[in-house]
């Protein structure tokens, strides 16, 4: 009997969770000035443009293994 009751509670809870998971925040909630910054790095210059990589174009250098010596 307990299995049936707890099984129904789990099924109902999952159904409610999946239905409420589709609800999104409004534009007023998303676009406000005092939002919490959830990023770990608070330096704005690093967060603004993450697409800029610091890869240097050029000829690759030979890497020697020290165990060969």
N, C-alpha and C positions, 0 to 999 in steps of 0.2 A: 504493500500500500504506500509506504514511504517513497519507494522508487517511482511510482506513478506520479505522486504529488510533486516531488522534486524534479522529475523529468518534464512535467508540464510547466513548472516555474522556469526551468532553463530554456525551454522552447519559447515561452512568452517573452522572457527577457531578451533572448537573441533577436526575436522579431522586432521588439521595440527598439533595441540598440541599432539594428540595421536600418530601420525607418528613420530614426532621429539622426543617424549619421549622414544622411543626405541633405540635411538642413545647413545652409551656409549663412555666414554673417552678412549683415547688410553693408552697403557701401559706406554708410555713416560710421559704422563700427570699424571698418577696415581702413578708411582714409581719415585718420585723425592725427593730430600733432603730438599727443602725449602717449603714443603707443610704447610698449615695452620693447626694447631691442633685445631679441633673443639670441643674437649672435655672440659667440664667445669673445671674439676680437672686437674691441670697441673702437679701434682706430678706423675712422671713416675713410681715410685715403686707401687703405687696403681693401675695404669692403666694397667700395663703389665700383671698381673695375677689376673683376677677377679674371677676365678673359686675356688680359695682357700678361703673357708669359715672358720670362726673362731668358729665353733661349737665344744663344748667340749663334748666328750663322757663320760658318767657316769650315775649315778643314779639321777633321777630328785628329786628336793627338794619339800617339801610340801609348798604350798603358802596359808597363812591364810588370811582370809578376816577381815579387822579391824572393819567392821560393826557388826560382831558376838559378840564382847565384850560388 
